[in-house]
Amino acid sequence: MNVTSCEKKDNKIAELTVVMTAEEFEQALEGAYKKNRGQIAVPGFRKGKAPRKIIERMYGASVFYNDALDALLPTVFTHGVTAEKLKTVGYPKVTDFNLNDDKSAEVKFTVELYPEVKNVVYKGLSAVKMPADVDESAVDGEVESVRARNARIQSTTSPAKNGDTAVIDFEGFIDGVPFEGGKGENYDLVLGSNTFIPGFEDKILGMATGDSADLDLVFPQDYHEHLAGKPVVFKVTVKDVKESILPELDDEFVKDVSEFDTMAEYKKSIRDRLAETKREEADKAFENALMAKMAESVEAEIPDAMVEEHLDGSVQNMTRQLAAYGMDINSYASMMGMTPESFRDSMRASAVHQIKTTLGLEKIAELENITATDADIEAFYEDLAKKYKVEPSVVKESVPRETVEHEVMLEAASKIVCSHATVEAYKPAEEEAEKEPKAKKAKKVKTDSEAADNIVTEEKPEKPARAKKASADEVAEKPEKPARKKKAAPDKADSE
């Protein structure tokens, strides 16, 4: 097998001609004959017993050419690309095939080239880095959270108040008729949790064990379509009221819940941990902001095949994540109000951005002569093994060495960008601007029966994040399944 020509066109496409020897093509023809002879009928012969020359004489000399060529093409493509040291994208396309007089075969094909980065700006970038200050209220909030988890729960004859748990039976009626999903028994409702539709919990306040009442309410206008804005009567019976007896905030409490002896030590440990978390988040946000600016500066013509390949990976990754939630991607797209095609297309801009980020980091690694040493690669494997609590040998079986080598080089390039960047002055107003226009969570599209079933839903698993192209982390990671849904109740969260 020999490459007789290779022509690059505008550094976008390479056109190659590869010649197979007569022996190579004959071997492929013999393989095609053996594969197909059992399906070819020849008078005078049982199926599968007709000699190849008889079949070729009856059906033409080229009867096995297509199958022989199909079997050879992967080898032809790999040989051509490897021999010419090409970095390519997508799958090659055959443009011509000829059988020469000496029975050698000539294949001409084109393949898109990996894009060349003409320019990337990676030094002198700047971004805001958020401060890692910890408010004392956050520390107190952590302490109160631990205190609440260690509270003693006991029944009380006192009227229900915010923070108490009311154990209730309830049933909802619209125009005197009960509706599906509007009934619950022995439901633990934490008053003040805003689990139910507006007004429901307020009307429970002051009720005591054994009390019953009819709660006249109205479903919110932005509730599920078949219930939105409708008056509803919930018949409620309080079967028990439980109050939380919080432990005293003293040194004994600290000793019970931590390895520390005093409240001062305990709070310091919380403050240090929160500060470290904020520092890590600030560093990551700073890096992401720099990566975004670097990616914007990348000058490269990205082939469509590269984008489609990236989208294929994203869809496959998303499909795996959704499967862990018992969903398929078509249903998820429908739930988001999109077709599978439009859902895929919605990831296109992100795909292009991620490709440009990778291209930029690869170019930086080239310009800075970054290489991944054996020690770097081993350290990466060990970090993955620790992260997923498995043996390094398990990670090595799951993550190819070339993938790790690539990841190591990209990380090193990213560090160079950060080390040559400047920190912009932080302005509190920027933080407020970031907080304010947060997009509301997309409402799920549900059938009427599904909507009614979820009138009362304590917890729902989070939707999986939009998928990115699989990295070394993602190759090793297995998504966790969400917790089972608890018994349904009139849900306020769904209406927001």
PyMOL commands that set and color helices and strands:
alter all, ss='L'
color gray80, all
select helices_A, chain A and resi 22-39+52-59+65-83+136-149+200-204+251-257+263-297+304-324+329-335+340-346+348-367+374-388+392-398+401-419+428-435+448-453+472-476+493-495
alter helices_A, ss='H'
color red, helices_A
select strands_A, chain A and resi 2-9+13-20+88-99+105-113+126-128+152-155+165-174+177-190+212-218+231-245+422-424
alter strands_A, ss='S'
color yellow, strands_A
deselect
rebuild
show_as cartoon
